[in-house]
Each structure stands twice: as structure tokens, then as C-alpha cells.
């Protein structure tokens, strides 16, 4: 029992997100970039690199803006006047840009989201913002897939949620095994998308993945 409590504490600590007030000073971050430039073998004082630390820090503010947003807030406003619509809602090919938490290399791909509403729906632009919040953090694709599905399921409480993510990982394409021809596919099926084969296949066919995925792989 004690080991279970310890495990839970470790998981909570791992998932904790720093507040704005806990961030290091901008000057500290810029000095860290200068150190990395030196470590890479160049001189941060030369003309072409003098402004690089400030530019990198500004880029980080954009790339990792998701740490300072609550994805649940984007799903709070819903619409119930949908004429009793109870079929699947699907938004596919949502482009995302994220960064691998192991190498901080880009992950670029697309997300497909489907859900079966239970009396209420959310604006489709909010699904894009939901993806952006999680993508603009250091990520593992499996984790990002599960987070998007879990958030949508928790807030909207639909009959089911389906999320498929296709991503190209530059930690594999530009270093290591150098395989630019590889795409990673992850999925999370909840509710009827997990329990009902026909519903799941309808979703996969709609995103044009059904013919590439065996029945038991998702």
C-alpha cells in the first residue's frame, strides 16, 4: 500500500506544471543559450550570434506557451441547440507542432478528433485550441494523444471520444537513425469508440486510416 502511495506522488510530481512566477528570469534563460552556443563550438559574442539568445527565448515563449494555458477553459462554452444531433462529430487533419521532451526536437503532424455528443457540442475552433495547448509543451506523442482525449471526455462527458495522432519526429529524422520516411501513429479510444467496433471503424474510415489499420491495433 505504501509503495502505491509513493508511486502516486511521483506521478503527480512528474505532471506538475510550473507557474509563471516560478520561471527563471529572462536574463538567466538568455545566459543559458549563450552557454549552449559556446558548448556547440561557436562564440556567442560574434555579430551573427549576439541577438540569438534573446531570439531563442522569444521562440521558447511561443513554442511552449501551452504550459500557461488551461485546456479545459476552451471547452467550457458549449451549445445545446443542435436539433437532437447525436451522430459523430469529427475534425480531422488538425496540424500541430510540438517538441519531443527527450531531445527537444520538433514533432510535426496532424490530429484527428471525433466524439459522439450527449446533448451538447463545442465550437470546432476550440478543438484546435485544445490540440495547441497540449502541443505547445514538451511532449511524448503517446502522452499528448491521451491528454487530448481525456480532457475532451472529462469536460464534455460525451458518449465516446476518439483521437488519432500522426507525427514525424525530428529526433529520428535529423539525428540518430536518420529515417525521414517514418510516421508514428497513436490513438486513444474512449466510450463507444472503444466498445463498439462499427463506431470505431466509422471514425477510422472518415479519417482515411481504416484501410491501414488492422481491426485489433486500435
N, C-alpha and C positions, 0 to 999 in steps of 0.2 A: 504493500500500500504506500509506504514511504517513497519507494522508487517511482511510483506513478505520480505522486505529487511533485517530485523533483523534475520528472520529465515534463509535466505541465508547465512548471515555472520556466524551464529552459525554452520551451516553445513560445511562451508569451514574451520572453525577453528577446528572442530572435525576431519576432514580428513587430516589435516596438518601433515607432517612427518618431524621430526627434522633432521637437517643436522649433519654431523659428528662433526663439530665444536661446536655444542650445547650440545653434550653428556657430562655428568658429568665425572670427572676424574676416572680412573680405581680404584684408592685407595678409592675414595668415594663409588663406587659400592661395593668393597670388604668389606668395613666397614658396609654397609647396610646388606650384607649377614651375617656378624657376629652378628649384632643386631637381625636378624630373628632367628639365631641359639639359641641365648640367650632367645628370646621370646618363642621359642618352648620348652625350658626347659633344654638345654644342654650347655656345656661350650666350646666355640669356641677355647679356649686355649689348650684343651687336644690334645694329639698326633694325634688321628684319624681325628680330625677336623681342624687342623692347616692349612692344604693346601686346605680345602674345599672352602673358599671364592674365591680364585684365580681360582679354577676349575669351580665353578659356573659361574663366569664372562666369562671365556673362552667358556663355554657351551652356555651362552646367546649370545655371538658373532656369534655362529653358528646357533642357533635356530632362531634368529631374524635378520639374515643377509639381509632379504628382504627389510628392511627399507632403505637400502643404495644402492638399485638397481632400475633401471627404467625398468619395464617390457616391455615397448614399444620398447626399443632398440633391444630386441631379435627378434622382428617381422619385423625389417626394411629390412632385406635381403630376397627377395622373388624370385621365379622362374616363368618365363612366358612360357618357352618352355615345355609345358605339353600336346602337341598334341590336343589342344582344349578340354582337360578334363574338364567336368562341372558337374560331379556327386559328391556325398557326400565324403568328406574326414573325416575319423573317427579314433581317437586314444583313445582307452579305457584302463581302469584299470591302470591309472597313479597313483601310490601310493604317498600319501603325509603325512607329519607330520606337524601339526600346534599346536597352543596353544590358548585356549579359553581366550578371553580378560576379562572375568568376574572373573575367578579363576586362570588363567594362568596354567590350567591343559591341558595335551595333547589332541589333536584331531587327530585321525589316521584313514585314509580311502583311498578312491580312487576317481579319477576324470575321467569322460568320456567327450571328446570334439569332436564335429562334426561341420563342416562348409561346405557350398556349395560355392566353389570358383568362382570368377568372373575374369577369365583370369590369375590369378596368385595364387601360393600356397607358403606356408612357410615350411621350413625343420621341420620334425616331432620332432626332439630333441628340437626345440625352443618352442614347445607347452609344453614340460615337464618343461623347464626352466620358462615359463610363470606361470605355476602352482606353482613352487618352490618359485618364488619371492613373490607371494601373501600368500602362506602358511607359509613362514618364517616371519610372522608378527603376532601380537596378533589379533585374528580373531573372527568373528561370522560367522558360516558356510553360512548363507544366503548372507551375505555381500561378502564373498570370491567368491561364485558362481557368483554373479552379476558382480564383478570386472573382473573376468577372461573373461566372455562373452563380457562385454563392451569393454575391451581392444582389444580383437581379432576383434571385429566388427568395432571399430574405426580405427584401423591401416590397416587391410586388406580390409575393405569395401566389404565383400563377399555378396552373395545373402541371406545368413542366417547363424546364429550361434546357436548351441545347447550345453549346458553344464549341466551335471548332476553330483552331488557330493554325495557320500555316506560316512558318517563319524560316528565313535564311539567316544563319548565324555567322557573322564575320569572324568570330573566334575560330571557325573552321575553314572559312573561305580565304582568309588573308594570312593565316598562321597555322601552325600545327600540321594537320593532314592536307591542307590546301585543296579542299574539294568544293568548288563553286557550284557543282551540279546537284547539291543535296538540299532538300527541303524537309524540315521537320514538321510533322502534323500531330497535334494534340487535341484531345476532346474531353468534354465533361457533359454528361447527360444526367439530368435530374427529373424526377417525377415520371410523367408518362413517356418522355423521350427515352427513359431508361427501361421502363417496364413494358412498353408497347412497341413491338417490332415494326408495325406498319407506320406508326407515327415517326419513329426514328428514321426509317427508310424514306419517308416523305421529305424529311428535313435534309437528309444526305443527297437525295436526288435534286432537290431545289438548289443546293449549293454546288451541284455537279461533282460531288465526291463519291456518290453511291457506287459507281462503277469501278472505283479504285480501291474500295474498302470492303473486305470480307465481312460477312454478317457478324462474326464474333469479335471483331477487332475494335469496335467502338461500343 
